[in-house]
Amino acid sequence: MTGFVSAYAVQVDDGKYPGLDATIKTHLPTIEYLLHESEVAGVNAEIPKLFKALVKRATSAGRGGDSYAAMIEQFRKAPA
């Protein structure tokens, strides 16, 4: 995990997000699964819903092929 965090920190600092390990769009099915399973189990699904919306927004903005570190760009934006 520390390797990912260190690599992502460099990407965030540089403002460049090469999708070398996994892209944002590869994370969407996992987030959708987590959301579904949370709802089925009756667990609070607010966080998975938020992340799904942010990933969809990032993908719509053309960042689907970027690394997950590019999500920082979504966190920097004010809510719509």
PDB file with SEQRES, HELIX, SHEET and CRYST1 records, atoms N, CA, C and O in Angstrom:
SEQRES   1 A   80  MET THR GLY PHE VAL SER ALA TYR ALA VAL GLN VAL ASP          
SEQRES   2 A   80  ASP GLY LYS TYR PRO GLY LEU ASP ALA THR ILE LYS THR          
SEQRES   3 A   80  HIS LEU PRO THR ILE GLU TYR LEU LEU HIS GLU SER GLU          
SEQRES   4 A   80  VAL ALA GLY VAL ASN ALA GLU ILE PRO LYS LEU PHE LYS          
SEQRES   5 A   80  ALA LEU VAL LYS ARG ALA THR SER ALA GLY ARG GLY GLY          
SEQRES   6 A   80  ASP SER TYR ALA ALA MET ILE GLU GLN PHE ARG LYS ALA          
SEQRES   7 A   80  PRO ALA                                                      
HELIX    1 AA1 THR A    2  ASP A   14  1                                  13    
HELIX    2 AA2 ILE A   24  ALA A   41  1                                  18    
HELIX    3 AA3 GLU A   46  ALA A   58  1                                  13    
HELIX    4 AA4 THR A   59  ARG A   63  3                                   5    
HELIX    5 AA5 TYR A   68  MET A   71  5                                   4    
HELIX    6 AA6 ILE A   72  PHE A   75  1                                   4    
CRYST1    1.000    1.000    1.000  90.00  90.00  90.00 P 1           1          
ATOM      1  N   MET A   1       0.827  -1.192   0.000  1.00  0.00           N  
ATOM      2  CA  MET A   1       0.000   0.000   0.000  1.00  0.00           C  
ATOM      3  C   MET A   1       0.871   1.256   0.000  1.00  0.00           C  
ATOM      4  O   MET A   1       0.562   2.223  -0.696  1.00  0.00           O  
ATOM      5  N   THR A   2       1.945   1.249   0.766  1.00  0.00           N  
ATOM      6  CA  THR A   2       2.791   2.446   0.821  1.00  0.00           C  
ATOM      7  C   THR A   2       3.412   2.752  -0.532  1.00  0.00           C  
ATOM      8  O   THR A   2       3.669   3.913  -0.850  1.00  0.00           O  
ATOM      9  N   GLY A   3       3.654   1.714  -1.334  1.00  0.00           N  
ATOM     10  CA  GLY A   3       4.179   1.938  -2.679  1.00  0.00           C  
ATOM     11  C   GLY A   3       3.200   2.702  -3.552  1.00  0.00           C  
ATOM     12  O   GLY A   3       3.588   3.612  -4.284  1.00  0.00           O  
ATOM     13  N   PHE A   4       1.913   2.324  -3.472  1.00  0.00           N  
ATOM     14  CA  PHE A   4       0.891   3.034  -4.237  1.00  0.00           C  
ATOM     15  C   PHE A   4       0.767   4.476  -3.777  1.00  0.00           C  
ATOM     16  O   PHE A   4       0.713   5.396  -4.593  1.00  0.00           O  
ATOM     17  N   VAL A   5       0.724   4.666  -2.469  1.00  0.00           N  
ATOM     18  CA  VAL A   5       0.554   6.019  -1.935  1.00  0.00           C  
ATOM     19  C   VAL A   5       1.724   6.901  -2.351  1.00  0.00           C  
ATOM     20  O   VAL A   5       1.530   8.052  -2.742  1.00  0.00           O  
ATOM     21  N   SER A   6       2.935   6.366  -2.268  1.00  0.00           N  
ATOM     22  CA  SER A   6       4.112   7.150  -2.670  1.00  0.00           C  
ATOM     23  C   SER A   6       4.071   7.487  -4.160  1.00  0.00           C  
ATOM     24  O   SER A   6       4.356   8.617  -4.555  1.00  0.00           O  
ATOM     25  N   ALA A   7       3.720   6.510  -4.974  1.00  0.00           N  
ATOM     26  CA  ALA A   7       3.641   6.746  -6.422  1.00  0.00           C  
ATOM     27  C   ALA A   7       2.533   7.740  -6.749  1.00  0.00           C  
ATOM     28  O   ALA A   7       2.715   8.620  -7.591  1.00  0.00           O  
ATOM     29  N   TYR A   8       1.394   7.606  -6.092  1.00  0.00           N  
ATOM     30  CA  TYR A   8       0.290   8.520  -6.338  1.00  0.00           C  
ATOM     31  C   TYR A   8       0.618   9.927  -5.862  1.00  0.00           C  
ATOM     32  O   TYR A   8       0.191  10.902  -6.480  1.00  0.00           O  
ATOM     33  N   ALA A   9       1.363  10.047  -4.782  1.00  0.00           N  
ATOM     34  CA  ALA A   9       1.753  11.376  -4.294  1.00  0.00           C  
ATOM     35  C   ALA A   9       2.599  12.097  -5.335  1.00  0.00           C  
ATOM     36  O   ALA A   9       2.434  13.298  -5.545  1.00  0.00           O  
ATOM     37  N   VAL A  10       3.493  11.380  -5.980  1.00  0.00           N  
ATOM     38  CA  VAL A  10       4.320  11.983  -7.041  1.00  0.00           C  
ATOM     39  C   VAL A  10       3.427  12.415  -8.202  1.00  0.00           C  
ATOM     40  O   VAL A  10       3.611  13.499  -8.756  1.00  0.00           O  
ATOM     41  N   GLN A  11       2.458  11.570  -8.574  1.00  0.00           N  
ATOM     42  CA  GLN A  11       1.556  11.920  -9.670  1.00  0.00           C  
ATOM     43  C   GLN A  11       0.750  13.173  -9.330  1.00  0.00           C  
ATOM     44  O   GLN A  11       0.590  14.056 -10.172  1.00  0.00           O  
ATOM     45  N   VAL A  12       0.246  13.249  -8.105  1.00  0.00           N  
ATOM     46  CA  VAL A  12      -0.534  14.417  -7.686  1.00  0.00           C  
ATOM     47  C   VAL A  12       0.346  15.660  -7.721  1.00  0.00           C  
ATOM     48  O   VAL A  12      -0.078  16.705  -8.216  1.00  0.00           O  
ATOM     49  N   ASP A  13       1.559  15.558  -7.204  1.00  0.00           N  
ATOM     50  CA  ASP A  13       2.481  16.702  -7.225  1.00  0.00           C  
ATOM     51  C   ASP A  13       2.787  17.154  -8.643  1.00  0.00           C  
ATOM     52  O   ASP A  13       2.865  18.353  -8.912  1.00  0.00           O  
ATOM     53  N   ASP A  14       2.965  16.188  -9.564  1.00  0.00           N  
ATOM     54  CA  ASP A  14       3.285  16.503 -10.957  1.00  0.00           C  
ATOM     55  C   ASP A  14       2.063  16.898 -11.777  1.00  0.00           C  
ATOM     56  O   ASP A  14       2.199  17.530 -12.825  1.00  0.00           O  
ATOM     57  N   GLY A  15       0.870  16.532 -11.312  1.00  0.00           N  
ATOM     58  CA  GLY A  15      -0.340  16.803 -12.082  1.00  0.00           C  
ATOM     59  C   GLY A  15      -0.464  15.916 -13.305  1.00  0.00           C  
ATOM     60  O   GLY A  15      -1.177  16.255 -14.250  1.00  0.00           O  
ATOM     61  N   LYS A  16       0.229  14.774 -13.296  1.00  0.00           N  
ATOM     62  CA  LYS A  16       0.190  13.807 -14.401  1.00  0.00           C  
ATOM     63  C   LYS A  16      -0.165  12.456 -13.807  1.00  0.00           C  
ATOM     64  O   LYS A  16       0.401  12.046 -12.794  1.00  0.00           O  
ATOM     65  N   TYR A  17      -1.107  11.763 -14.443  1.00  0.00           N  
ATOM     66  CA  TYR A  17      -1.672  10.563 -13.852  1.00  0.00           C  
ATOM     67  C   TYR A  17      -1.669   9.376 -14.828  1.00  0.00           C  
ATOM     68  O   TYR A  17      -2.730   8.936 -15.271  1.00  0.00           O  
ATOM     69  N   PRO A  18      -0.490   8.864 -15.160  1.00  0.00           N  
ATOM     70  CA  PRO A  18      -0.462   7.733 -16.099  1.00  0.00           C  
ATOM     71  C   PRO A  18      -1.129   6.499 -15.492  1.00  0.00           C  
ATOM     72  O   PRO A  18      -0.854   6.137 -14.349  1.00  0.00           O  
ATOM     73  N   GLY A  19      -1.991   5.870 -16.252  1.00  0.00           N  
ATOM     74  CA  GLY A  19      -2.719   4.695 -15.771  1.00  0.00           C  
ATOM     75  C   GLY A  19      -1.891   3.432 -15.901  1.00  0.00           C  
ATOM     76  O   GLY A  19      -2.263   2.517 -16.637  1.00  0.00           O  
ATOM     77  N   LEU A  20      -0.778   3.373 -15.198  1.00  0.00           N  
ATOM     78  CA  LEU A  20       0.142   2.247 -15.321  1.00  0.00           C  
ATOM     79  C   LEU A  20      -0.315   1.005 -14.555  1.00  0.00           C  
ATOM     80  O   LEU A  20      -0.126  -0.116 -15.028  1.00  0.00           O  
ATOM     81  N   ASP A  21      -0.908   1.192 -13.388  1.00  0.00           N  
ATOM     82  CA  ASP A  21      -1.313   0.040 -12.578  1.00  0.00           C  
ATOM     83  C   ASP A  21      -2.780  -0.318 -12.821  1.00  0.00           C  
ATOM     84  O   ASP A  21      -3.106  -1.483 -13.048  1.00  0.00           O  
ATOM     85  N   ALA A  22      -3.643   0.657 -12.775  1.00  0.00           N  
ATOM     86  CA  ALA A  22      -5.064   0.475 -13.051  1.00  0.00           C  
ATOM     87  C   ALA A  22      -5.635   1.857 -13.337  1.00  0.00           C  
ATOM     88  O   ALA A  22      -5.151   2.867 -12.825  1.00  0.00           O  
ATOM     89  N   THR A  23      -6.648   1.880 -14.147  1.00  0.00           N  
ATOM     90  CA  THR A  23      -7.249   3.158 -14.512  1.00  0.00           C  
ATOM     91  C   THR A  23      -8.502   3.406 -13.681  1.00  0.00           C  
ATOM     92  O   THR A  23      -9.028   2.505 -13.027  1.00  0.00           O  
ATOM     93  N   ILE A  24      -8.960   4.644 -13.724  1.00  0.00           N  
ATOM     94  CA  ILE A  24     -10.189   4.991 -12.991  1.00  0.00           C  
ATOM     95  C   ILE A  24     -11.347   4.124 -13.465  1.00  0.00           C  
ATOM     96  O   ILE A  24     -12.134   3.643 -12.650  1.00  0.00           O  
ATOM     97  N   LYS A  25     -11.458   3.919 -14.775  1.00  0.00           N  
ATOM     98  CA  LYS A  25     -12.603   3.142 -15.275  1.00  0.00           C  
ATOM     99  C   LYS A  25     -12.551   1.690 -14.823  1.00  0.00           C  
ATOM    100  O   LYS A  25     -13.592   1.035 -14.780  1.00  0.00           O  
ATOM    101  N   THR A  26     -11.377   1.163 -14.484  1.00  0.00           N  
ATOM    102  CA  THR A  26     -11.326  -0.218 -13.986  1.00  0.00           C  
ATOM    103  C   THR A  26     -11.854  -0.317 -12.560  1.00  0.00           C  
ATOM    104  O   THR A  26     -12.227  -1.403 -12.119  1.00  0.00           O  
ATOM    105  N   HIS A  27     -11.891   0.794 -11.836  1.00  0.00           N  
ATOM    106  CA  HIS A  27     -12.386   0.791 -10.464  1.00  0.00           C  
ATOM    107  C   HIS A  27     -13.919   0.872 -10.391  1.00  0.00           C  
ATOM    108  O   HIS A  27     -14.500   0.501  -9.372  1.00  0.00           O  
ATOM    109  N   LEU A  28     -14.570   1.342 -11.438  1.00  0.00           N  
ATOM    110  CA  LEU A  28     -16.019   1.537 -11.401  1.00  0.00           C  
ATOM    111  C   LEU A  28     -16.803   0.261 -11.099  1.00  0.00           C  
ATOM    112  O   LEU A  28     -17.690   0.303 -10.246  1.00  0.00           O  
ATOM    113  N   PRO A  29     -16.527  -0.871 -11.750  1.00  0.00           N  
ATOM    114  CA  PRO A  29     -17.302  -2.076 -11.431  1.00  0.00           C  
ATOM    115  C   PRO A  29     -17.163  -2.503  -9.967  1.00  0.00           C  
ATOM    116  O   PRO A  29     -18.122  -2.997  -9.375  1.00  0.00           O  
ATOM    117  N   THR A  30     -16.000  -2.319  -9.391  1.00  0.00           N  
ATOM    118  CA  THR A  30     -15.795  -2.673  -7.987  1.00  0.00           C  
ATOM    119  C   THR A  30     -16.613  -1.769  -7.080  1.00  0.00           C  
ATOM    120  O   THR A  30     -17.211  -2.233  -6.109  1.00  0.00           O  
ATOM    121  N   ILE A  31     -16.640  -0.478  -7.396  1.00  0.00           N  
ATOM    122  CA  ILE A  31     -17.427   0.463  -6.604  1.00  0.00           C  
ATOM    123  C   ILE A  31     -18.911   0.144  -6.731  1.00  0.00           C  
ATOM    124  O   ILE A  31     -19.651   0.210  -5.749  1.00  0.00           O  
ATOM    125  N   GLU A  32     -19.346  -0.201  -7.940  1.00  0.00           N  
ATOM    126  CA  GLU A  32     -20.752  -0.562  -8.142  1.00  0.00           C  
ATOM    127  C   GLU A  32     -21.103  -1.830  -7.349  1.00  0.00           C  
ATOM    128  O   GLU A  32     -22.190  -1.925  -6.781  1.00  0.00           O  
ATOM    129  N   TYR A  33     -20.192  -2.792  -7.311  1.00  0.00           N  
ATOM    130  CA  TYR A  33     -20.415  -4.013  -6.541  1.00  0.00           C  
ATOM    131  C   TYR A  33     -20.498  -3.694  -5.048  1.00  0.00           C  
ATOM    132  O   TYR A  33     -21.386  -4.191  -4.355  1.00  0.00           O  
ATOM    133  N   LEU A  34     -19.578  -2.870  -4.556  1.00  0.00           N  
ATOM    134  CA  LEU A  34     -19.593  -2.473  -3.149  1.00  0.00           C  
ATOM    135  C   LEU A  34     -20.901  -1.759  -2.799  1.00  0.00           C  
ATOM    136  O   LEU A  34     -21.484  -2.003  -1.742  1.00  0.00           O  
ATOM    137  N   LEU A  35     -21.352  -0.889  -3.679  1.00  0.00           N  
ATOM    138  CA  LEU A  35     -22.605  -0.179  -3.462  1.00  0.00           C  
ATOM    139  C   LEU A  35     -23.776  -1.162  -3.398  1.00  0.00           C  
ATOM    140  O   LEU A  35     -24.600  -1.096  -2.486  1.00  0.00           O  
ATOM    141  N   HIS A  36     -23.841  -2.063  -4.361  1.00  0.00           N  
ATOM    142  CA  HIS A  36     -24.922  -3.056  -4.389  1.00  0.00           C  
ATOM    143  C   HIS A  36     -24.930  -3.910  -3.122  1.00  0.00           C  
ATOM    144  O   HIS A  36     -25.970  -4.078  -2.484  1.00  0.00           O  
ATOM    145  N   GLU A  37     -23.780  -4.438  -2.770  1.00  0.00           N  
ATOM    146  CA  GLU A  37     -23.688  -5.303  -1.590  1.00  0.00           C  
ATOM    147  C   GLU A  37     -24.003  -4.538  -0.301  1.00  0.00           C  
ATOM    148  O   GLU A  37     -24.595  -5.098   0.621  1.00  0.00           O  
ATOM    149  N   SER A  38     -23.614  -3.281  -0.235  1.00  0.00           N  
ATOM    150  CA  SER A  38     -23.940  -2.462   0.937  1.00  0.00           C  
ATOM    151  C   SER A  38     -25.439  -2.303   1.074  1.00  0.00           C  
ATOM    152  O   SER A  38     -25.988  -2.439   2.167  1.00  0.00           O  
ATOM    153  N   GLU A  39     -26.100  -2.015  -0.035  1.00  0.00           N  
ATOM    154  CA  GLU A  39     -27.555  -1.831  -0.007  1.00  0.00           C  
ATOM    155  C   GLU A  39     -28.266  -3.130   0.345  1.00  0.00           C  
ATOM    156  O   GLU A  39     -29.223  -3.121   1.121  1.00  0.00           O  
ATOM    157  N   VAL A  40     -27.808  -4.250  -0.219  1.00  0.00           N  
ATOM    158  CA  VAL A  40     -28.416  -5.550   0.076  1.00  0.00           C  
ATOM    159  C   VAL A  40     -28.252  -5.891   1.556  1.00  0.00           C  
ATOM    160  O   VAL A  40     -29.161  -6.447   2.172  1.00  0.00           O  
ATOM    161  N   ALA A  41     -27.104  -5.560   2.117  1.00  0.00           N  
ATOM    162  CA  ALA A  41     -26.831  -5.881   3.520  1.00  0.00           C  
ATOM    163  C   ALA A  41     -27.434  -4.868   4.483  1.00  0.00           C  
ATOM    164  O   ALA A  41     -27.382  -5.056   5.699  1.00  0.00           O  
ATOM    165  N   GLY A  42     -28.000  -3.805   3.949  1.00  0.00           N  
ATOM    166  CA  GLY A  42     -28.593  -2.784   4.796  1.00  0.00           C  
ATOM    167  C   GLY A  42     -27.561  -1.886   5.465  1.00  0.00           C  
ATOM    168  O   GLY A  42     -27.826  -1.259   6.490  1.00  0.00           O  
ATOM    169  N   VAL A  43     -26.377  -1.839   4.859  1.00  0.00           N  
ATOM    170  CA  VAL A  43     -25.291  -1.010   5.384  1.00  0.00           C  
ATOM    171  C   VAL A  43     -25.380   0.377   4.754  1.00  0.00           C  
ATOM    172  O   VAL A  43     -25.777   0.506   3.595  1.00  0.00           O  
ATOM    173  N   ASN A  44     -25.023   1.396   5.491  1.00  0.00           N  
ATOM    174  CA  ASN A  44     -25.019   2.758   4.968  1.00  0.00           C  
ATOM    175  C   ASN A  44     -24.171   2.809   3.696  1.00  0.00           C  
ATOM    176  O   ASN A  44     -22.988   2.468   3.723  1.00  0.00           O  
ATOM    177  N   ALA A  45     -24.763   3.226   2.604  1.00  0.00           N  
ATOM    178  CA  ALA A  45     -24.095   3.224   1.300  1.00  0.00           C  
ATOM    179  C   ALA A  45     -23.735   4.626   0.813  1.00  0.00           C  
ATOM    180  O   ALA A  45     -23.457   4.813  -0.372  1.00  0.00           O  
ATOM    181  N   GLU A  46     -23.735   5.597   1.697  1.00  0.00           N  
ATOM    182  CA  GLU A  46     -23.433   6.967   1.272  1.00  0.00           C  
ATOM    183  C   GLU A  46     -22.039   7.104   0.664  1.00  0.00           C  
ATOM    184  O   GLU A  46     -21.875   7.772  -0.357  1.00  0.00           O  
ATOM    185  N   ILE A  47     -21.042   6.482   1.276  1.00  0.00           N  
ATOM    186  CA  ILE A  47     -19.665   6.598   0.762  1.00  0.00           C  
ATOM    187  C   ILE A  47     -19.538   5.931  -0.606  1.00  0.00           C  
ATOM    188  O   ILE A  47     -19.007   6.563  -1.520  1.00  0.00           O  
ATOM    189  N   PRO A  48     -19.995   4.688  -0.800  1.00  0.00           N  
ATOM    190  CA  PRO A  48     -19.922   4.114  -2.145  1.00  0.00           C  
ATOM    191  C   PRO A  48     -20.692   4.930  -3.184  1.00  0.00           C  
ATOM    192  O   PRO A  48     -20.256   5.036  -4.330  1.00  0.00           O  
ATOM    193  N   LYS A  49     -21.842   5.511  -2.792  1.00  0.00           N  
ATOM    194  CA  LYS A  49     -22.597   6.349  -3.731  1.00  0.00           C  
ATOM    195  C   LYS A  49     -21.795   7.576  -4.132  1.00  0.00           C  
ATOM    196  O   LYS A  49     -21.774   7.957  -5.303  1.00  0.00           O  
ATOM    197  N   LEU A  50     -21.138   8.192  -3.164  1.00  0.00           N  
ATOM    198  CA  LEU A  50     -20.308   9.365  -3.448  1.00  0.00           C  
ATOM    199  C   LEU A  50     -19.167   8.993  -4.385  1.00  0.00           C  
ATOM    200  O   LEU A  50     -18.925   9.683  -5.375  1.00  0.00           O  
ATOM    201  N   PHE A  51     -18.463   7.903  -4.076  1.00  0.00           N  
ATOM    202  CA  PHE A  51     -17.341   7.505  -4.920  1.00  0.00           C  
ATOM    203  C   PHE A  51     -17.793   7.126  -6.325  1.00  0.00           C  
ATOM    204  O   PHE A  51     -17.102   7.426  -7.299  1.00  0.00           O  
ATOM    205  N   LYS A  52     -18.939   6.472  -6.439  1.00  0.00           N  
ATOM    206  CA  LYS A  52     -19.456   6.140  -7.774  1.00  0.00           C  
ATOM    207  C   LYS A  52     -19.717   7.418  -8.564  1.00  0.00           C  
ATOM    208  O   LYS A  52     -19.358   7.510  -9.738  1.00  0.00           O  
ATOM    209  N   ALA A  53     -20.338   8.396  -7.926  1.00  0.00           N  
ATOM    210  CA  ALA A  53     -20.610   9.667  -8.611  1.00  0.00           C  
ATOM    211  C   ALA A  53     -19.314  10.357  -9.022  1.00  0.00           C  
ATOM    212  O   ALA A  53     -19.220  10.892 -10.127  1.00  0.00           O  
ATOM    213  N   LEU A  54     -18.323  10.348  -8.148  1.00  0.00           N  
ATOM    214  CA  LEU A  54     -17.040  10.994  -8.466  1.00  0.00           C  
ATOM    215  C   LEU A  54     -16.313  10.264  -9.592  1.00  0.00           C  
ATOM    216  O   LEU A  54     -15.733  10.902 -10.470  1.00  0.00           O  
ATOM    217  N   VAL A  55     -16.339   8.933  -9.574  1.00  0.00           N  
ATOM    218  CA  VAL A  55     -15.692   8.159 -10.638  1.00  0.00           C  
ATOM    219  C   VAL A  55     -16.404   8.400 -11.963  1.00  0.00           C  
ATOM    220  O   VAL A  55     -15.749   8.560 -12.992  1.00  0.00           O  
ATOM    221  N   LYS A  56     -17.720   8.428 -11.953  1.00  0.00           N  
ATOM    222  CA  LYS A  56     -18.471   8.698 -13.188  1.00  0.00           C  
ATOM    223  C   LYS A  56     -18.165  10.107 -13.704  1.00  0.00           C  
ATOM    224  O   LYS A  56     -18.015  10.310 -14.909  1.00  0.00           O  
ATOM    225  N   ARG A  57     -18.075  11.067 -12.800  1.00  0.00           N  
ATOM    226  CA  ARG A  57     -17.739  12.435 -13.189  1.00  0.00           C  
ATOM    227  C   ARG A  57     -16.339  12.489 -13.793  1.00  0.00           C  
ATOM    228  O   ARG A  57     -16.128  13.148 -14.811  1.00  0.00           O  
ATOM    229  N   ALA A  58     -15.393  11.809 -13.179  1.00  0.00           N  
ATOM    230  CA  ALA A  58     -14.020  11.786 -13.692  1.00  0.00           C  
ATOM    231  C   ALA A  58     -13.965  11.128 -15.065  1.00  0.00           C  
ATOM    232  O   ALA A  58     -13.268  11.604 -15.961  1.00  0.00           O  
ATOM    233  N   THR A  59     -14.700  10.038 -15.225  1.00  0.00           N  
ATOM    234  CA  THR A  59     -14.731   9.340 -16.508  1.00  0.00           C  
ATOM    235  C   THR A  59     -15.361  10.224 -17.580  1.00  0.00           C  
ATOM    236  O   THR A  59     -14.864  10.287 -18.704  1.00  0.00           O  
ATOM    237  N   SER A  60     -16.441  10.897 -17.239  1.00  0.00           N  
ATOM    238  CA  SER A  60     -17.098  11.807 -18.183  1.00  0.00           C  
ATOM    239  C   SER A  60     -16.200  12.980 -18.566  1.00  0.00           C  
ATOM    240  O   SER A  60     -16.326  13.540 -19.655  1.00  0.00           O  
ATOM    241  N   ALA A  61     -15.302  13.344 -17.667  1.00  0.00           N  
ATOM    242  CA  ALA A  61     -14.376  14.454 -17.927  1.00  0.00           C  
ATOM    243  C   ALA A  61     -13.133  13.984 -18.698  1.00  0.00           C  
ATOM    244  O   ALA A  61     -12.191  14.752 -18.892  1.00  0.00           O  
ATOM    245  N   GLY A  62     -13.140  12.715 -19.136  1.00  0.00           N  
ATOM    246  CA  GLY A  62     -12.026  12.216 -19.934  1.00  0.00           C  
ATOM    247  C   GLY A  62     -10.868  11.643 -19.126  1.00  0.00           C  
ATOM    248  O   GLY A  62      -9.782  11.435 -19.667  1.00  0.00           O  
ATOM    249  N   ARG A  63     -11.085  11.386 -17.847  1.00  0.00           N  
ATOM    250  CA  ARG A  63     -10.016  10.873 -16.984  1.00  0.00           C  
ATOM    251  C   ARG A  63     -10.110   9.358 -16.767  1.00  0.00           C  
ATOM    252  O   ARG A  63      -9.381   8.816 -15.936  1.00  0.00           O  
ATOM    253  N   GLY A  64     -10.975   8.678 -17.484  1.00  0.00           N  
ATOM    254  CA  GLY A  64     -11.156   7.244 -17.290  1.00  0.00           C  
ATOM    255  C   GLY A  64      -9.905   6.420 -17.486  1.00  0.00           C  
ATOM    256  O   GLY A  64      -9.754   5.378 -16.849  1.00  0.00           O  
ATOM    257  N   GLY A  65      -9.004   6.855 -18.346  1.00  0.00           N  
ATOM    258  CA  GLY A  65      -7.756   6.137 -18.605  1.00  0.00           C  
ATOM    259  C   GLY A  65      -6.613   6.541 -17.704  1.00  0.00           C  
ATOM    260  O   GLY A  65      -5.508   6.011 -17.825  1.00  0.00           O  
ATOM    261  N   ASP A  66      -6.865   7.482 -16.795  1.00  0.00           N  
ATOM    262  CA  ASP A  66      -5.832   7.931 -15.863  1.00  0.00           C  
ATOM    263  C   ASP A  66      -5.784   7.025 -14.641  1.00  0.00           C  
ATOM    264  O   ASP A  66      -6.711   6.255 -14.389  1.00  0.00           O  
ATOM    265  N   SER A  67      -4.696   7.125 -13.885  1.00  0.00           N  
ATOM    266  CA  SER A  67      -4.606   6.362 -12.638  1.00  0.00           C  
ATOM    267  C   SER A  67      -5.601   6.912 -11.626  1.00  0.00           C  
ATOM    268  O   SER A  67      -6.135   8.010 -11.783  1.00  0.00           O  
ATOM    269  N   TYR A  68      -5.835   6.120 -10.581  1.00  0.00           N  
ATOM    270  CA  TYR A  68      -6.787   6.525  -9.552  1.00  0.00           C  
ATOM    271  C   TYR A  68      -6.359   7.816  -8.866  1.00  0.00           C  
ATOM    272  O   TYR A  68      -7.192   8.518  -8.292  1.00  0.00           O  
ATOM    273  N   ALA A  69      -5.078   8.133  -8.920  1.00  0.00           N  
ATOM    274  CA  ALA A  69      -4.586   9.378  -8.306  1.00  0.00           C  
ATOM    275  C   ALA A  69      -5.254  10.604  -8.921  1.00  0.00           C  
ATOM    276  O   ALA A  69      -5.338  11.648  -8.273  1.00  0.00           O  
ATOM    277  N   ALA A  70      -5.727  10.496 -10.152  1.00  0.00           N  
ATOM    278  CA  ALA A  70      -6.396  11.627 -10.810  1.00  0.00           C  
ATOM    279  C   ALA A  70      -7.709  11.984 -10.135  1.00  0.00           C  
ATOM    280  O   ALA A  70      -8.277  13.041 -10.410  1.00  0.00           O  
ATOM    281  N   MET A  71      -8.198  11.121  -9.257  1.00  0.00           N  
ATOM    282  CA  MET A  71      -9.421  11.432  -8.523  1.00  0.00           C  
ATOM    283  C   MET A  71      -9.245  12.680  -7.666  1.00  0.00           C  
ATOM    284  O   MET A  71     -10.229  13.319  -7.292  1.00  0.00           O  
ATOM    285  N   ILE A  72      -8.015  13.027  -7.355  1.00  0.00           N  
ATOM    286  CA  ILE A  72      -7.760  14.241  -6.570  1.00  0.00           C  
ATOM    287  C   ILE A  72      -8.376  15.451  -7.251  1.00  0.00           C  
ATOM    288  O   ILE A  72      -8.791  16.399  -6.585  1.00  0.00           O  
ATOM    289  N   GLU A  73      -8.435  15.423  -8.575  1.00  0.00           N  
ATOM    290  CA  GLU A  73      -9.029  16.537  -9.314  1.00  0.00           C  
ATOM    291  C   GLU A  73     -10.521  16.666  -8.996  1.00  0.00           C  
ATOM    292  O   GLU A  73     -11.059  17.773  -8.979  1.00  0.00           O  
ATOM    293  N   GLN A  74     -11.183  15.547  -8.747  1.00  0.00           N  
ATOM    294  CA  GLN A  74     -12.603  15.591  -8.371  1.00  0.00           C  
ATOM    295  C   GLN A  74     -12.773  16.103  -6.951  1.00  0.00           C  
ATOM    296  O   GLN A  74     -13.715  16.842  -6.662  1.00  0.00           O  
ATOM    297  N   PHE A  75     -11.866  15.713  -6.065  1.00  0.00           N  
ATOM    298  CA  PHE A  75     -11.960  16.164  -4.665  1.00  0.00           C  
ATOM    299  C   PHE A  75     -11.674  17.649  -4.540  1.00  0.00           C  
ATOM    300  O   PHE A  75     -12.126  18.295  -3.594  1.00  0.00           O  
ATOM    301  N   ARG A  76     -10.937  18.186  -5.477  1.00  0.00           N  
ATOM    302  CA  ARG A  76     -10.603  19.619  -5.426  1.00  0.00           C  
ATOM    303  C   ARG A  76     -11.760  20.490  -5.885  1.00  0.00           C  
ATOM    304  O   ARG A  76     -11.766  21.692  -5.616  1.00  0.00           O  
ATOM    305  N   LYS A  77     -12.731  19.919  -6.563  1.00  0.00           N  
ATOM    306  CA  LYS A  77     -13.850  20.696  -7.095  1.00  0.00           C  
ATOM    307  C   LYS A  77     -14.941  20.861  -6.049  1.00  0.00           C  
ATOM    308  O   LYS A  77     -15.178  19.975  -5.228  1.00  0.00           O  
ATOM    309  N   ALA A  78     -15.588  21.994  -6.094  1.00  0.00           N  
ATOM    310  CA  ALA A  78     -16.744  22.215  -5.220  1.00  0.00           C  
ATOM    311  C   ALA A  78     -17.885  21.311  -5.689  1.00  0.00           C  
ATOM    312  O   ALA A  78     -17.993  21.030  -6.883  1.00  0.00           O  
ATOM    313  N   PRO A  79     -18.731  20.856  -4.778  1.00  0.00           N  
ATOM    314  CA  PRO A  79     -19.873  20.028  -5.194  1.00  0.00           C  
ATOM    315  C   PRO A  79     -20.793  20.786  -6.143  1.00  0.00           C  
ATOM    316  O   PRO A  79     -20.974  21.998  -6.032  1.00  0.00           O  
ATOM    317  N   ALA A  80     -21.367  20.036  -7.078  1.00  0.00           N  
ATOM    318  CA  ALA A  80     -22.272  20.649  -8.062  1.00  0.00           C  
ATOM    319  C   ALA A  80     -23.617  20.932  -7.446  1.00  0.00           C  
ATOM    320  O   ALA A  80     -24.509  21.446  -8.120  1.00  0.00           O  
TER     321      ALA A  80                                                      
END                                                                             
